[in-house]
Amino acid sequence: MVCFAGILALAAHAALVGGFPASAHGAAMSPAGASPQARESAHMKRLMAIGAAAAVISSGAVAQNAVQWRVEDGGNGHWYDGERFPPEGRSWTESRAFALSRGGDLVSLNTLQERTWVFANVASRASLWTTTMGPWVGGFQPAGSIEPNGGWTWVDGQSVYPGFYWDGYHPDGNNNCGGPANYMSYWGDYVHGAGDLFADGPDVRRWTCWNIDFGNNPSCVIEWSADCNNDGIVDYGQIRTGELTDANANNIPDCCENGTPCGCPGDTNLDSSVDGIDLATVLTRWGQSAAEFPESDCNRDGVIDGSDLAIVLGSWGVCP
């Protein structure tokens, strides 16, 4: 073992000569029972004016502020971001089409932990709100479901979990805001604005209920969860680090779109060869944080150790 370690050290030193390479909402908006007009009246009109002023915030480039719910922090490894719409807003269907065009989908909040994390780190951003109206999310109610609670489903196919807390008044199945209230949006507090609350609303850009104009839907939350090469890591993160190529910038790896292999085991620098550079990459990062040096964690188990070394040695040579 001593001799073997010496050989590995020499190989690493040789590979490093010349420098180490860089790693590559809702329908009826008030409690039932009282007159809608009386409930929303002057106070709501003032809030709508504030919301209209906020609507002048222009749309920025999507995914510039995307954040990851890291596995090591108890998360799922997915990435999330909020997209502010142009002033005309977008319907739920339009929002989902946009999210899909960016390689993601509208967010599916499958657990209370995920919901709490997404609101704290993404959905609470002031730029995504117009007072009470917040981002679209991926919840919808299939046609023919029992109103108001029946059938609610996320776009990833999972049912909205039992006891999902909306905003105290929703879902109410009210179809008087521009269409059937079958789509889920963040809906904040009337006084304090943004909040981790939700409403059921119509698939339209602008909600108008009881002659009260709530304005255009301002935004959506996008989630990236795809792992097209089945390596246990969300593709979006690997594109951000340069580990996977995305020449057309649609957040889908080119290798997956083209049906070609996405690298090979042990090829830490993605040069289509497993050699001394890859060996050096693993040896020099030995025992360090796999989250900080993911290229060295060849088997993606969170530890840079002998298993990764074995993958490099077992894959030595030109990638198939």
FIZA-432688 format. One line per 8 residues: number of its first residue (from 0); their letters; for each residue y, z, x of N, C-alpha, C. Coordinates in steps of 0.001 Angstrom, whole numbers. Each point is the difference from the previous one (the first is absolute). Layout:
<nukes>
NUM = A = Y/Z/X/Y/Z/X/Y/Z/X; ...
</nukes>
This chain:
<nukes>
0 = MVCFAGIL = -1210/0/826/1210/0/-826/1253/0/856; -52/736/1154/1168/32/885/285/-1393/530; -1088/-699/429/182/-1365/518/536/-917/-1080; -534/154/-1222/443/-852/-1102/1474/220/-308; 414/1278/18/1409/314/-256/885/-597/1079; -489/34/1267/784/-585/1082/173/-1485/-166; -1084/-679/-433/84/-1452/-227/995/-312/-1104; -54/804/-1068/939/-231/-1104/1434/210/438
8 = ALAAHAAL = 216/1042/815/1352/276/474/513/-1146/861; -869/-526/873/410/-1133/834/301/-1225/-850; -824/-217/-1021/242/-1147/-872/1327/141/-718; 280/1208/-459/1270/236/-681/1169/-216/934; -133/485/1250/1077/-165/963/245/-1472/284; -1081/-750/133/144/-1436/280/669/-717/-1159; -371/393/-1209/582/-651/-1175/1478/299/-148; 416/1160/544/1384/408/-166/915/-536/1087
16 = VGGFPASA = -551/-613/1046/829/-557/1066/906/-1069/-589; 1259/111/252/959/-949/-565/625/510/-1282; -386/1190/-396/636/578/-1193/-910/-19/-1202; 122/1016/-833/-807/98/-1210/676/-803/-1103; -756/-853/-727/619/-857/-1020/458/795/-1210; 1074/-439/-625/492/652/-1219/-925/-317/-1161; -192/970/-897/-828/-203/-1180/671/-988/-948; -1029/-910/423/510/-948/-923/642/794/-1309
24 = HGAAMSPA = 8321/7396/-38484/551/1284/-299/241/43/-1436; -116/-345/-202/-60/783/-1205/733/-540/-1180; -422/352/-1164/539/-513/-1239/1028/940/-563; -364/770/-1013/960/946/-581/313/1049/1038; 1253/263/196/391/846/1127/448/1391/-428; -506/537/-1111/437/1306/-454/-1115/694/-749; 138/1326/-218/-1014/722/-763/-112/-555/-1407; -1240/42/-528/-205/-461/-1362/639/977/-978
32 = GASPQARE = 433/-531/-1097/493/863/-1074/1482/-157/-250; 812/33/1039/1447/-106/-177/400/-1458/-96; 1209/-256/-467/514/-1354/-92/148/-589/1386; -553/-1196/235/133/-603/1327/1449/-184/406; 819/-457/-963/1397/-223/343/683/1293/410; -307/1075/-710/630/1277/323/-484/516/1336; -1284/-230/302/-560/532/1236/580/-685/1222; 256/-1295/-81/393/-740/1193/1518/-103/137
40 = SAHMKRLM = 730/-192/-1029/1443/-76/-161/849/-10/1262; 1087/793/-36/1033/-92/1036/-520/355/1382; -836/1030/84/-494/427/1313/-804/-1118/663; -866/-667/-783/-809/-1060/567/857/-1206/384; 1017/-294/-772/872/-1117/343/700/244/1334; 385/1271/228/621/326/1286/-997/-200/1146; -1243/402/-239/-1022/-189/1029/-264/-1481/255; 25/-805/-1070/-215/-1427/176/1122/-629/816
48 = AIGAAAAV = 1198/503/-153/1115/-511/796/-215/290/1475; -488/1218/280/-313/343/1388/-1094/-914/534; -1015/-239/-860/-1092/-873/410/477/-1407/278; 935/-496/-822/514/-1342/219/714/-108/1336; 706/1059/368/672/-9/1296/-1008/-30/1139; -1106/741/-188/-1028/19/1047/-687/-1342/139; 12/-807/-1060/-724/-1262/11/581/-1024/951; 1195/236/524/597/-968/909/-628/45/1383
56 = ISSGAVAQ = -886/1003/242/-667/53/1300/-849/-1240/146; 179/-737/1034/-716/-1264/157/-1415/235/469; -853/-1026/-254/-1403/92/390/-142/-234/1494; -729/898/677/-265/-163/1419/-1335/-663/222; -315/-307/1249/-1268/-622/332/-1134/975/-274; -1058/-501/-666/-1099/877/-358/-748/466/1239; -544/1182/-87/-896/590/1004/715/434/1274; 1323/-5/27/688/458/1195/-129/1513/172
64 = NAVQWRVE = -183/711/-1103/-103/1452/60/-1369/483/-460; -1009/-862/108/-1342/370/-422/-496/1188/817; -703/905/-672/-535/1184/655/-1475/117/-341; -746/634/905/-1440/147/-185/-360/1430/-358; -867/160/-995/-590/1295/-302/-1217/139/906; 189/599/1131/-996/-22/1063/-1238/818/-351; -1136/-505/457/-1263/689/-244/16/1383/642; 554/85/1201/33/1284/696/906/1019/-689
72 = DGGNGHWY = 826/-465/-948/836/900/-783/-588/256/-1388; -1254/-386/-180/-654/181/-1282/172/-1163/-950; 538/-1122/493/259/-1154/-845/-1123/-1012/-9; 305/-1176/-538/-998/-1051/-148/186/-1147/987; 1006/90/865/260/-1058/964/784/-1172/-558; 362/51/-1283/750/-1104/-606/1471/54/399; 672/-1141/-175/1431/-110/285/754/-200/-1307; 1235/494/-61/801/-41/-1227/1454/-330/338
80 = DGERFPPE = 641/-702/-921/1434/-243/150/603/-257/-1371; 1304/201/-111/731/-298/-1218/814/-1261/184; 28/-851/-1021/780/-1239/36/1081/51/-1065; 1262/-86/437/1131/-57/-923/171/-1440/-456; 102/-216/-1317/96/-1336/-559/1437/-533/68; 161/-1316/-154/1343/-550/-217/582/578/-1293; 1297/-165/-219/654/624/-1170/-651/-337/-1333; -614/-1189/-132/-602/-363/-1286/-1305/741/-285
88 = GRSWTESR = -532/733/973/-1210/771/-201/-1240/-874/-79; -1146/658/-192/-1262/-725/-179/-834/727/-1052; -781/-769/-743/-950/589/-925/-1190/549/788; -884/720/-684/-1197/538/665/-855/-1134/554; -214/-1051/-797/-813/-1135/451/637/-682/1196; 1308/-186/-47/697/-612/1139/-88/884/1233; 92/1312/-212/-85/937/1119/-1376/-60/646; -1028/-49/-822/-1346/-60/567/-219/-1305/752
96 = AFALSRGG = 479/-1110/-541/-138/-1276/696/687/53/1364; 1148/650/50/703/135/1270/-808/841/970; -531/1132/-472/-792/873/872/-1217/-740/548; -671/-774/-846/-1170/-754/440/387/-1062/1021; 1183/-595/-166/448/-1020/949/291/589/1366; 197/1313/70/245/688/1260/-1270/630/566; -1164/-362/-559/-1259/492/520/-392/1366/-510; 771/562/-942/-303/1311/-552/-188/-77/-1499
104 = DLVSLNTL = 306/1083/-699/-54/42/-1456/906/1146/-432; 289/71/-1292/718/1172/-493/-846/1238/262; 651/1105/276/-695/1209/421/-897/551/-1102; -1187/459/409/-924/708/-884/-49/1459/452; 450/901/-856/97/1421/350/-1245/718/-505; -1074/-56/785/-1303/428/-491/-240/1500/37; 781/736/758/-149/1456/62/1369/652/-49; 4/1277/-332/1254/735/6/572/58/1398
112 = QERTWVFA = -865/92/1019/465/59/1381/705/-1299/392; -581/-1140/-379/625/-1278/309/1323/-138/-742; 4/377/-1258/1228/-72/-792/1115/811/641; -318/1228/405/999/876/603/522/-588/1299; -903/-534/819/397/-558/1292/867/-1249/-180; -393/-889/-918/748/-1245/-199/1405/294/-500; 142/952/-920/1348/304/-484/853/575/1123; -555/935/756/772/659/1053/410/-967/1095
120 = NVASRASL = -830/-976/310/236/-855/1165/517/-1397/-329; -120/-419/-1260/433/-1361/-355/806/-9/-1293; -622/388/-1105/584/-240/-1323/1273/791/-269; 238/1050/755/1204/810/-227/1244/-588/659; -130/-1096/728/1163/-602/653/1049/-382/-1038; 1229/403/233/1075/-234/-971/215/-1478/-279; -250/-859/984/235/-1440/-168/-940/-634/-1016; -1084/693/-365/-987/-559/-930/277/394/-1447
128 = WTTTMGPW = 1100/735/-250/260/552/-1324/1347/-449/-567; 66/-52/-1328/1271/-79/-710/33/1193/-946; 371/1127/521/-16/1279/-720/-1426/307/-464; -296/-100/-1292/-1326/395/-477/-1068/-1059/228; 365/-1241/159/-989/-1070/114/-384/-209/1457; -1316/100/271/-507/-144/1356/-974/-1151/137; -791/-8/1070/-857/-1147/321/-1163/-203/-974; -367/-1270/-169/-1265/-323/-650/-1146/490/888
136 = VGGFQPAG = -1095/430/-637/-1238/325/702/-1134/-777/-665; -1207/100/574/-1097/-856/-440/-802/493/-1180; 556/838/-859/-702/448/-1192/281/-914/-1179; -1051/-318/-784/187/-834/-1184/-1026/390/-1059; 289/-362/-1233/-863/311/-1125/-511/-1316/-597; -1291/-264/112/-538/-1259/-538/291/-141/-1488; 213/-1230/-436/263/-268/-1415/-1155/518/-841; 322/581/-1145/-1008/521/-901/-388/1436/255
144 = SIEPNGGW = 570/631/1052/-305/1401/293/578/905/-1075; -614/1159/-185/485/970/-966/1315/591/506; 1033/-81/-813/1315/518/393/101/1499/-252; 761/707/818/718/-532/1165/-739/203/1321; -1080/798/-8/-622/414/1262/-1208/-820/412; -527/-806/-879/-1273/-652/283/63/-1113/1023; -1023/-65/857/-239/-1163/848/830/-150/1248; 912/914/300/888/-193/1142/-801/-138/1297
152 = TWVDGQSV = 323/-1059/741/-777/-407/1173/942/-389/1128; -448/204/1244/760/-462/1167/-446/-1402/385; 844/-716/708/-324/-1374/378/-1189/-84/954; -385/1103/642/-1188/-23/851/-1279/223/-795; 117/110/-1341/-1164/115/-861/-367/1407/-393; 620/1004/616/-314/1380/-352/815/454/-1206; -612/873/-782/701/547/-1165/1046/1010/451; 1092/72/-749/1004/1020/264/-657/1358/-235
160 = YPGFYWDG = 102/892/971/-780/1231/-35/390/887/-1180; -997/733/-553/264/871/-1151/1099/1020/326; 853/245/-960/1070/959/198/1172/-542/787; 34/-1320/236/1125/-611/713/1294/378/-715; 914/585/755/1241/481/-605/1045/-1102/1; 497/-347/-1183/1010/-1037/-129/1379/642/113; 750/86/-1094/1295/679/91/231/968/-1147; -1039/328/-722/131/919/-1118/110/-714/-1337
168 = YHPDGNNN = 524/-1233/-9/173/-759/-1223/-865/-1257/-30; -634/-308/1080/-751/-1242/119/-1411/264/497; -908/-976/-239/234/-1255/-720/159/247/-1497; 840/-811/-629/215/161/-1433/-325/-1267/-779; -318/-1089/725/-396/-1217/-690/1105/-653/-794; 1252/354/264/1120/-578/-728/220/-1445/445; -35/-924/-946/146/-1423/312/1387/-532/-351; 1002/868/-21/1346/-392/-426/971/-156/1165
176 = CGGPANYM = -533/-208/1193/874/-145/1174/-87/-1392/616; -533/-965/-756/-83/-1362/508/-1400/-564/31; -980/772/-461/-1376/-474/-8/-961/1171/9; -1315/-275/2/-998/1074/17/159/887/1228; -69/1311/-202/208/956/1098/-1318/224/741; -418/-998/750/-1311/17/646/62/31/1527; 1159/334/564/150/-63/1452/727/1240/508; -393/448/1187/461/1299/490/1106/-143/1041
184 = SYWGDYVH = 1001/836/-160/1132/38/920/376/1448/266; 516/264/1206/617/1302/231/1154/173/-979; 151/1227/-490/1101/305/-912/496/1401/313; 1221/91/445/514/1277/484/566/893/-1085; 588/1066/463/642/970/-874/1355/-531/-440; 353/194/-1275/1258/-540/-524/1226/534/723; -87/1212/502/1152/627/638/-39/-172/1510; -1167/235/588/-89/33/1458/-449/-1315/627
192 = GAGDLFAD = -359/-984/-814/-371/-1295/552/-1446/-39/459; -228/-556/1198/-1344/-268/506/-908/1214/-117; -1221/-259/-456/-977/1056/-123/-1404/-563/-28; -980/843/291/-1399/-417/20/-548/6/-1426; 589/-861/-838/-324/-98/-1413/-195/-1465/-355; -636/-255/-1173/-336/-1375/-350/202/-243/-1482; 214/-1284/-327/125/-419/-1390/-792/-1279/-209; -357/-266/-1254/-633/-1274/-355/1066/-904/-583
200 = GPDVRRWT = 29/-1231/466/1036/-922/-431/-497/-1426/-111; 867/-907/-444/-385/-1395/-215/46/-820/1286; -681/-1138/-28/-66/-910/1145/1218/-919/-4; 1172/601/121/1256/-747/-8/877/516/1130; 1023/-759/341/903/413/1072/958/1100/-434; 343/-12/-1279/1057/920/-467/-500/773/-1216; 153/1310/41/-421/840/-1113/1209/341/-865; -111/-330/-1296/1032/365/-971/-684/679/-1168
208 = CWNIDFGN = 297/1283/-198/-662/791/-1039/1051/589/-935; -171/-232/-1306/934/542/-987/1451/-365/352; 197/-1229/408/1313/-517/364/585/671/1237; -825/703/759/441/590/1265/-563/-840/1132; 867/-482/844/-391/-872/1097/-293/843/1239; -1259/49/395/-385/768/1180/86/-821/1286; 378/-1249/-120/193/-837/1179/-1261/-707/454; 141/-768/1061/-1126/-750/559/-890/910/828
216 = NPSCVIEW = -1299/-255/-55/-913/756/852/338/-260/1454; 264/1045/773/612/-187/1312/-935/-275/1159; -1305/343/-116/-814/-11/1216/-1483/155/-328; -810/2/1055/-1419/296/-142/-486/661/1282; -1168/652/-61/-645/549/1184/-1236/-839/296; -92/-499/1234/-1109/-841/437/-949/817/869; -1286/-261/-167/-1036/668/800/-843/-1059/709; -240/222/1295/-894/-867/770/-1274/775/324
224 = SADCNNDG = -1145/-508/-458/-1267/689/200/-1117/-910/488; 258/-1300/103/-1057/-956/335/-517/196/1425; -1291/-184/165/-665/49/1305/-948/-1188/57; 558/-1196/159/-789/-1227/-161/-1051/-174/1090; 197/616/1166/-990/-135/1079/-958/1178/76; 121/913/-982/-951/1116/-145/-166/826/1274; 1134/281/650/-77/833/1204/455/1431/-264; 233/321/-1277/387/1349/-355/1478/287/128
232 = IVDYGQIR = 815/-1012/296/1443/180/156/710/-980/-924; 1033/461/-688/758/-866/-893/662/-1108/811; -194/-1246/-428/480/-1162/746/1501/53/274; 760/490/-975/1454/-1/128/455/743/1253; -640/1140/282/364/757/1194/-334/-748/1275; -1128/-707/16/-390/-758/1187/910/-1203/222; 532/-541/-1081/980/-1086/136/1292/543/597; 418/1173/-446/1228/602/521/-76/270/1499
240 = TGELTDAN = -1173/412/478/-160/312/1425/-307/-1233/839; -224/-1151/-651/-332/-1208/734/-1481/-143/282; -808/924/-506/-1440/-58/238/-630/-1182/-732; 565/-350/-1167/-444/-1168/-746/1193/-929/-199; -229/-1283/170/1062/-1004/-85/256/-385/-1448; 1289/-143/-330/420/-407/-1345/1158/-982/154; -316/-1224/377/1026/-987/334/877/-357/-1189; -561/-12/-1209/803/-371/-1171/648/1197/-685
248 = ANNIPDCC = -115/1186/613/705/1208/-444/-248/341/-1464; -1237/-158/-462/-319/390/-1379/-797/1293/-54; -92/683/1147/-692/1282/116/-1498/-97/-268; -556/-1188/193/-1441/-224/-42/-395/-580/1358; -946/603/717/-354/-510/1334/-412/-1461/-42; 480/-785/968/-336/-1420/53/-1504/-212/104; -677/879/747/-1442/-169/172/-729/94/-1335; 477/878/-897/-643/129/-1299/306/-1202/-888
256 = ENGTPCGC = 1237/-488/70/356/-1180/-791/-733/-1236/483; -242/-92/1306/-648/-1180/578/-1516/114/52; -530/1182/-325/-1438/194/48/-558/53/1406; 808/420/962/-432/102/1388/-135/1467/387; -790/309/1053/-173/1399/406/1327/642/393; 164/1270/-358/1205/748/362/-279/817/1257; -78/-681/1157/-276/686/1247/-1463/369/114; -329/845/940/-1372/451/162/11/1435/508
264 = PGDTNLDS = -1082/759/-206/-29/1403/415/284/159/1486; 871/933/338/325/268/1395/1131/-824/558; 478/-1006/-738/1096/-844/481/1315/680/-358; 404/953/815/1145/849/-332/1330/-736/40; 115/-1034/804/1271/-725/106/-31/-1353/-689; -1067/-264/-755/-117/-1211/-822/218/-1283/796; -613/-59/1206/93/-1221/791/-1293/-793/-64; -875/330/-980/-1280/-687/-230/-997/198/1132
272 = SVDGIDLA = 171/1078/742/-925/311/1079/-45/1510/201; -1193/527/224/-162/1416/319/-281/98/1494; 941/615/738/-88/-29/1458/596/1283/586; 384/-56/1251/513/1169/688/1259/570/-601; 819/-849/-603/1224/490/-639/-356/907/-1176; -971/-408/-797/-421/808/-1140/-658/1298/466; -771/-92/1081/-605/1194/573/1078/988/446; 1013/-524/670/1096/852/455/764/610/-1167
280 = TVLTRWGQ = 149/-769/-1063/698/504/-1176/-674/1251/-553; -1318/-42/-81/-740/1148/-525/30/1172/982; -240/-284/1281/-84/1081/980/1321/727/182; 1098/-735/-7/1298/644/230/504/762/-1226; -582/-293/-1172/396/711/-1221/-1050/1044/-402; -976/228/841/-1121/886/-300/484/1387/-455; -477/413/-1163/325/1329/-507/1380/115/-615; 783/-1082/5/1341/54/-576/-41/-344/-1484
288 = SAAEFPES = 1139/64/-647/80/-190/-1440/-318/-1441/-385; -1026/-162/-828/-343/-1335/-476/1089/-552/-914; 729/892/-674/1095/-455/-858/1121/-607/826; 201/526/1220/1055/-513/870/-433/-1244/755; -1297/-90/305/-527/-1155/748/-1179/-609/-758; 253/-599/-1175/-1103/-505/-836/-802/-1104/658; 611/-741/936/-738/-1087/641/-1159/509/842; 71/1253/422/-1062/569/831/-1131/606/-825
296 = DCNRDGVI = 242/203/-1278/-1009/591/-873/-820/-1129/-622; -931/-535/770/-703/-1227/-384/-801/139/-1289; -557/1176/-272/-800/172/-1217/775/693/-1117; 1286/237/215/911/531/-1013/-495/1324/-594; -546/867/853/-450/1301/-497/991/1107/304; 1182/-360/523/1043/976/268/-83/674/1349; -999/-377/818/-180/615/1309/-232/-1092/1043; 663/118/1138/-217/-947/1107/-989/656/949
304 = DGSDLAIV = -1239/-466/-16/-1050/693/732/-1099/-963/435; -1185/559/254/-1108/-796/492/-465/-1089/-937; 174/210/-1287/-400/-1032/-959/832/-1264/185; 1278/179/260/869/-1146/225/-340/-688/1318; -315/798/1014/-415/-564/1283/-1264/-822/-169; -940/504/-779/-1240/-725/-228/237/-1321/-698; 952/-33/-927/308/-1257/-694/545/-1015/975; 907/434/891/573/-927/994/-1105/-543/887
312 = LGSWGVCP = -831/863/549/-1054/-460/911/-1028/-859/-701; -296/332/-1275/-979/-782/-738/485/-1349/-484; 1321/-183/-15/576/-1261/-479/565/-849/1141; -307/390/1228/630/-629/1168/-143/-1510/10; 1088/-682/282/-1/-1445/95/907/-649/-1019; -96/-1315/-145/835/-760/-925/-448/270/-1424; 971/207/-889/-328/262/-1399/-653/-1231/-635; -963/225/-884/-666/-1141/-658/952/-735/-921
</nukes>
